[in-house]
C-alpha cells in the first residue's frame, strides 16, 4: 500500500482523521513546499531502540586489523 501524502495545511485541517488513519496502519507523509518532512505513525509502531552490546561476541577482528597496508595498496601497484 502506498503512503498517503498530505500538505502541512491539509494535515492541520484533518489532523484527527489522519491520526485515525495512522492508527489503522496507513502511512501518512506530511509535506511542506513539496518536500516530505515527517511520517505520521502510531506510537506502537515506532521501531525499538538499539540496545548497546546486544551483539557482543558475534563480531571478530582479524589479528592483523591494524597492521600497515602494503605499498602497492597506496601506489596502485606501481613499482
LOGUVO-417534 format. One record per atom (N, C-alpha, C, O, CB): residue in one letter; atom name; z, x, y. Coordinates in Angstrom, 1 decimal. Atoms other than C-alpha are relative to their C-alpha. Glycine has a CB too. Layout:
 aa at     up   east  north
  A CA      Z      X      Y
...
% end
This chain:
 aa at     up   east  north
  X  N    0.0    0.8   -1.2
  X CA    0.0    0.0    0.0
  X  C    0.0    0.9    1.2
  X  O    0.8    1.8    1.3
  X CB    1.2   -1.0    0.0
  X  N    0.1   -0.8   -1.2
  X CA   -1.0    1.4    3.4
  X  C    1.1   -0.4    1.0
  X  O    1.5   -1.6    1.0
  X CB   -1.4   -0.1    0.6
  X  N   -1.1    0.3   -0.9
  X CA    1.7    1.6    6.1
  X  C   -0.5   -0.9    1.1
  X  O   -1.7   -0.9    1.5
  X CB    0.6    1.3    0.6
  X  N    0.3    0.9   -1.2
  X CA    1.8   -1.0    8.9
  X  C    0.2    0.9    1.2
  X  O    1.3    1.5    1.4
  X CB    1.0   -1.3    0.0
  X  N    0.0   -0.8   -1.2
  X CA    1.1    0.7   12.2
  X  C    0.2   -0.9    1.2
  X  O   -0.7   -1.8    1.4
  X CB   -1.2    0.9    0.1
  X  N   -0.2    0.8   -1.2
  X CA    2.5   -0.7   15.4
  X  C    0.3    0.9    1.2
  X  O    0.8    2.0    1.0
  X CB    1.2   -1.0   -0.2
  X  N   -0.3   -0.8   -1.2
  X CA    2.8    0.5   19.0
  X  C    1.5   -0.2    0.4
  X  O    2.2   -1.1   -0.1
  X CB   -0.9   -0.4    1.2
  X  N   -1.4    0.1   -0.4
  X CA    6.2    1.0   20.7
  X  C    0.2   -1.4    0.7
  X  O    1.2   -2.0    0.4
  X CB    0.3    1.1    1.0
  X  N   -0.2    1.3   -0.6
  X CA    5.6   -2.1   22.8
  X  C    0.0   -1.1   -1.0
  X  O    0.9   -2.0   -0.8
  X CB   -1.2   -0.2    1.0
  X  N    0.0    1.0    1.0
  X CA    4.8   -4.2   19.8
  X  C    1.3    0.1   -0.8
  X  O    1.9   -1.0   -1.2
  X CB   -1.2    0.2   -1.0
  X  N   -1.3   -0.1    0.7
  X CA    7.9   -2.8   18.0
  X  C    1.2   -0.6    0.8
  X  O    2.1   -1.2    0.2
  X CB    0.2    1.5   -0.3
  X  N   -1.1    0.5   -0.8
  X CA   10.1   -3.7   20.9
  X  C    0.0   -1.6    0.0
  X  O    1.1   -2.2   -0.1
  X CB   -0.2    0.4    1.5
  X  N    0.1    1.4    0.0
  X CA    8.8   -7.3   20.8
  X  C    0.4   -0.6   -1.4
  X  O    0.8   -1.7   -1.5
  X CB   -1.4   -0.4    0.4
  X  N   -0.2    0.5    1.4
  X CA    9.1   -7.6   17.0
  X  C    1.0    0.7   -0.8
  X  O    0.8    0.8   -2.1
  X CB   -1.4    0.0   -0.7
  X  N   -0.8   -0.9    0.8
  X CA   11.9   -5.3   16.0
  X  C    0.7   -0.7   -1.2
  X  O    0.7   -0.1   -2.2
  X CB    1.1    0.5    1.0
  X  N   -0.7    0.7    1.1
  X CA   13.9   -7.8   13.9
  X  C   -1.0   -0.3   -1.2
  X  O   -0.6   -0.1   -2.4
  X CB    0.7   -1.3    0.4
  X  N    1.0    0.3    1.0
  X CA   10.7   -8.8   12.0
  X  C   -0.4    1.3   -0.7
  X  O   -0.5    1.4   -2.0
  X CB   -1.2   -0.6    0.6
  X  N    0.4   -1.3    0.6
  X CA    9.8   -5.1   11.4
  X  C    1.1    0.6   -0.8
  X  O    0.9    1.2   -1.9
  X CB   -0.3    1.0    1.1
  X  N   -1.1   -0.5    0.9
  X CA   13.3   -4.3   10.1
  X  C    0.0   -0.8   -1.3
  X  O    0.2   -0.2   -2.3
  X CB    1.4   -0.3    0.8
  X  N    0.1    0.8    1.3
  X CA   13.0   -7.2    7.6
  X  C   -1.1    0.5   -0.9
  X  O   -0.9    0.6   -2.1
  X CB   -0.3   -1.5    0.4
  X  N    1.1   -0.6    0.8
  X CA    9.6   -5.8    6.5
  X  C    0.4    1.3   -0.6
  X  O    0.1    1.5   -1.8
  X CB   -1.3    0.1    0.9
  X  N   -0.4   -1.3    0.5
  X CA   11.0   -2.3    6.1
  X  C    1.0   -0.2   -1.2
  X  O    1.0    0.5   -2.2
  X CB    0.6    0.9    1.1
  X  N   -1.0    0.2    1.1
  X CA   13.9   -3.7    4.0
  X  C   -0.6   -0.5   -1.2
  X  O   -0.1   -0.4   -2.3
  X CB    1.1   -1.0    0.5
  X  N    0.8    0.5    1.2
  X CA   11.3   -5.3    1.7
  X  C   -0.9    1.0   -0.6
  X  O   -1.6    0.8   -1.6
  X CB   -0.8   -1.2    0.4
  X  N    0.8   -1.1    0.6
  X CA    9.7   -1.9    1.1
  X  C   -1.3    0.3    0.7
  X  O   -2.0    1.2    0.3
  X CB   -0.3   -0.3   -1.4
  X  N    1.2   -0.3   -0.8
  X CA    6.9   -2.0    3.7
  X  C    0.3    1.3    0.9
  X  O    1.3    1.4    1.4
  X CB   -0.3   -1.2    0.9
  X  N    0.0   -1.2   -0.9
  X CA    6.2    1.3    5.5
  X  C   -0.4   -0.4    1.4
  X  O   -1.5   -1.0    1.6
  X CB   -0.8    1.2   -0.5
  X  N    0.3    0.3   -1.4
  X CA    6.3    0.9    9.3
  X  C   -0.1    1.3    0.8
  X  O    0.9    2.0    0.9
  X CB    1.1   -1.0    0.6
  X  N    0.2   -1.1   -0.8
  X CA    4.9    3.6   11.5
  X  C   -0.1   -0.5    1.5
  X  O   -0.9   -1.4    1.8
  X CB   -1.3    0.8   -0.4
  X  N    0.0    0.4   -1.4
  X CA    5.6    3.3   15.3
  X  C   -0.7    1.1    0.7
  X  O   -0.4    2.3    0.6
  X CB    1.4   -0.2    0.5
  X  N    0.8   -1.0   -0.8
  X CA    3.1    5.0   17.6
  X  C    0.3   -0.1    1.5
  X  O    0.7   -1.2    2.0
  X CB   -1.5   -0.2   -0.3
  X  N   -0.1    0.0   -1.4
  X CA    3.2    6.0   21.2
  X  C   -1.2    0.8    0.5
  X  O   -1.4    1.9    0.1
  X CB    1.3    0.6    0.6
  X  N    1.2   -0.6   -0.5
  X CA    0.0    6.8   23.1
  X  C   -0.9    0.5   -1.2
  X  O   -1.5    1.6   -1.2
  X CB    0.3    1.2    0.9
  X  N    0.8   -0.1    1.2
  X CA   -1.9    6.5   19.8
  X  C    0.4    1.2   -0.9
  X  O   -0.4    1.6   -1.8
  X CB   -1.4    0.3    0.5
  X  N   -0.5   -1.0    0.9
  X CA    0.2    9.2   18.1
  X  C    1.2   -0.5   -0.8
  X  O    2.1   -1.1   -0.2
  X CB    0.4    1.3    0.9
  X  N   -1.1    0.5    0.8
  X CA    2.5    8.4   15.2
  X  C    1.3    0.8    0.4
  X  O    1.3    2.0    0.5
  X CB   -0.2    0.2   -1.5
  X  N   -1.2   -0.6   -0.5
  X CA    6.1    9.1   16.4
  X  C    1.2   -0.2   -1.0
  X  O    1.9    0.8   -1.3
  X CB    0.4   -0.6    1.3
  X  N   -1.2    0.2    0.9
  X CA    8.6    7.5   13.9
  X  C   -0.5   -0.9   -1.2
  X  O   -1.4   -1.6   -1.1
  X CB    1.2   -0.6    0.7
  X  N    0.2    0.8    1.1
  X CA    8.7    5.9   10.5
  X  C    1.3   -0.8   -0.2
  X  O    2.4   -0.3   -0.2
  X CB   -0.3    0.8   -1.3
  X  N   -1.1    0.9    0.2
  X CA   11.0    2.9   10.0
  X  C    0.2   -0.3   -1.4
  X  O   -0.6   -0.8   -2.1
  X CB   -0.2   -1.4    0.8
  X  N   -0.3    0.2    1.4
  X CA   12.7    2.9    6.7
  X  C    1.5   -0.5   -0.1
  X  O    2.3   -0.1    0.7
  X CB   -0.2    1.3   -0.9
  X  N   -1.4    0.4    0.2
  X CA   15.9    1.2    5.4
  X  C    0.9    1.2   -0.4
  X  O    0.4    2.1   -1.0
  X CB    0.2   -1.1   -1.0
  X  N   -0.9   -1.1    0.2
  X CA   19.0    3.4    5.1
  X  C    0.0    0.4   -1.5
  X  O    0.1    1.6   -1.8
  X CB    1.4   -0.3    0.4
  X  N    0.0   -0.3    1.4
  X CA   18.9    3.2    1.3
  X  C   -1.1    0.8   -0.5
  X  O   -1.1    1.4   -1.6
  X CB    0.1   -1.3   -0.8
  X  N    1.2   -0.7    0.4
  X CA   15.5    4.8    1.2
  X  C   -0.1    1.4    0.6
  X  O   -1.1    2.1    0.5
  X CB   -1.2   -0.8    0.3
  X  N    0.0   -1.3   -0.6
  X CA   16.4    7.9    3.2
  X  C    0.2    1.0   -1.2
  X  O    1.1    0.9   -2.0
  X CB    1.2    0.2    1.0
  X  N   -0.1   -1.0    1.1
  X CA   15.8   10.9    0.9
  X  C    1.4    0.7    0.0
  X  O    2.0    0.9    1.1
  X CB   -1.1    1.1    0.1
  X  N   -1.3   -0.7    0.1
  X CA   19.0   12.6   -0.3
  X  C    0.0    1.4    0.6
  X  O   -1.0    2.0    0.6
  X CB    0.5    0.1   -1.4
  X  N   -0.1   -1.3   -0.6
  X CA   20.2   15.7    1.5
  X  C   -0.1    1.1   -1.1
  X  O    0.4    0.8   -2.2
  X CB    1.3    0.2    0.8
  X  N    0.0   -1.1    0.9
  X CA   19.6   19.0   -0.2
  X  C    1.4    0.6   -0.2
  X  O    2.2    0.6    0.7
  X CB   -0.9    1.2    0.5
  X  N   -1.3   -0.5    0.4
  X CA   22.6   20.5   -2.0
  X  C   -0.1    1.5   -0.1
  X  O   -0.8    2.0   -1.0
  X CB    0.6   -0.7   -1.3
  X  N    0.0   -1.5    0.0
  X CA   23.2   24.2   -1.3
  X  C    0.5    0.5   -1.3
  X  O    1.6    0.1   -1.8
  X CB    0.8    0.6    1.1
  X  N   -0.4   -0.7    1.2
  X CA   23.3   26.2   -4.5
  X  C   -0.3   -0.8   -1.3
  X  O    0.1   -0.4   -2.4
  X CB    1.4    0.3    0.0
  X  N    0.2    0.8    1.2
  X CA   22.1   23.4   -6.9
  X  C   -0.9    0.7   -1.0
  X  O   -0.9    0.3   -2.1
  X CB   -0.6   -1.3    0.4
  X  N    0.9   -0.7    0.9
  X CA   19.5   25.8   -8.4
  X  C    0.5    1.4   -0.3
  X  O   -0.3    2.3   -0.7
  X CB   -1.4    0.1    0.6
  X  N   -0.6   -1.3    0.3
  X CA   21.9   28.8   -8.7
  X  C   -0.3    0.4   -1.4
  X  O    0.0   -0.3   -2.4
  X CB    1.5    0.0    0.4
  X  N    0.2   -0.6    1.3
  X CA   20.9   31.0  -11.6
  X  C   -1.4   -0.4   -0.6
  X  O   -1.7    0.1   -1.7
  X CB    1.1   -0.5   -1.0
  X  N    1.3    0.4    0.5
  X CA   17.4   29.4  -12.1
  X  C   -1.1    0.8    0.6
  X  O   -2.2    0.8    0.0
  X CB   -0.2   -1.5    0.4
  X  N    1.1   -0.9   -0.6
  X CA   15.5   31.9   -9.9
  X  C    0.5    1.4   -0.1
  X  O    1.6    1.7    0.2
  X CB   -0.2   -0.4    1.5
  X  N   -0.4   -1.4    0.2
  X CA   15.5   35.6  -10.7
  X  C   -1.0    0.9    0.8
  X  O   -2.2    0.6    0.9
  X CB   -0.1    0.3   -1.5
  X  N    0.8   -0.9   -0.7
  X CA   14.2   38.5   -8.7
  X  C   -0.2    1.2   -0.9
  X  O    0.7    1.7   -1.6
  X CB    0.6    0.5    1.3
  X  N    0.3   -1.2    0.8
  X CA   12.5   41.5  -10.3
  X  C    0.8    1.2    0.5
  X  O    1.1    1.2    1.7
  X CB   -1.5    0.3    0.0
  X  N   -0.8   -1.2   -0.5
  X CA   14.4   44.8  -10.1
  X  C   -0.7    0.8    1.1
  X  O   -0.1    1.4    1.9
  X CB    0.4    0.9   -1.2
  X  N    0.7   -0.8   -1.0
  X CA   11.6   46.3   -8.1
  X  C   -0.4   -0.8    1.3
  X  O   -1.3   -0.4    2.0
  X CB   -1.3    0.6   -0.6
  X  N    0.3    0.9   -1.1
  X CA   11.6   43.5   -5.5
  X  C   -0.1    0.7    1.3
  X  O   -1.1    0.5    2.1
  X CB    1.0   -1.1    0.1
  X  N    0.0   -0.6   -1.4
  X CA   12.4   45.7   -2.5
  X  C   -0.5    1.5   -0.1
  X  O   -0.3    2.2    0.9
  X CB    1.4    0.0    0.5
  X  N    0.7   -1.3    0.1
  X CA   10.5   48.9   -3.7
  X  C   -1.1    0.0    1.0
  X  O   -1.8   -1.0    1.3
  X CB   -0.5    0.3   -1.4
  X  N    1.2   -0.1   -0.9
  X CA    7.9   50.2   -1.2
  X  C   -1.3   -0.4   -0.7
  X  O   -1.5   -0.1   -1.8
  X CB   -0.1    1.4    0.6
  X  N    1.3    0.4    0.5
  X CA    4.4   48.8   -1.6
  X  C   -0.9    1.3   -0.1
  X  O   -0.7    2.2    0.7
  X CB   -0.6   -1.1    0.8
  X  N    0.9   -1.1    0.1
  X CA    1.7   51.3   -2.7
  X  C   -0.9    0.1    1.2
  X  O   -1.2   -0.9    1.8
  X CB   -0.8    0.0   -1.3
  X  N    0.9   -0.2   -1.1
  X CA   -0.5   52.9   -0.1
  X  C   -1.3   -0.8    0.0
  X  O   -1.8   -1.3    1.0
  X CB   -0.4    1.5    0.2
  X  N    1.2    0.7    0.1
  X CA   -3.6   51.2   -1.4
  X  C    0.2   -1.5    0.4
  X  O   -0.8   -2.2    0.7
  X CB   -0.6    0.1   -1.4
  X  N   -0.2    1.4   -0.5
  X CA   -2.0   47.8   -0.6
  X  C   -0.2    0.0    1.5
  X  O   -0.8   -0.9    2.1
  X CB    1.5   -0.4   -0.3
  X  N    0.1    0.0   -1.5
  X CA   -1.8   48.8    3.1
  X  C   -1.4    0.5    0.5
  X  O   -1.8    0.1    1.5
  X CB    1.1    0.9    0.6
  X  N    1.3   -0.6   -0.4
  X CA   -5.1   50.7    3.2
  X  C   -1.2   -0.7   -0.6
  X  O   -2.3   -0.2   -0.5
  X CB    0.0    1.5   -0.3
  X  N    1.0    0.8    0.6
  X CA   -7.1   48.0    1.4
  X  C   -0.8    0.8   -1.1
  X  O   -2.0    0.6   -1.2
  X CB   -1.0   -0.5    1.0
  X  N    0.6   -0.8    1.0
  X CA   -7.9   50.5   -1.4
  X  C   -0.8    1.2    0.5
  X  O   -1.5    1.9   -0.3
  X CB   -0.9   -0.9   -0.8
  X  N    0.7   -1.1   -0.6
  X CA   -9.4   53.1    1.0
  X  C    0.7    1.3   -0.4
  X  O    1.9    1.3   -0.6
  X CB   -0.1   -0.1    1.5
  X  N   -0.6   -1.2    0.4
  X CA   -8.8   56.7   -0.1
  X  C    0.8    0.7    1.1
  X  O    1.4    1.7    0.9
  X CB   -1.1    1.0   -0.4
% end
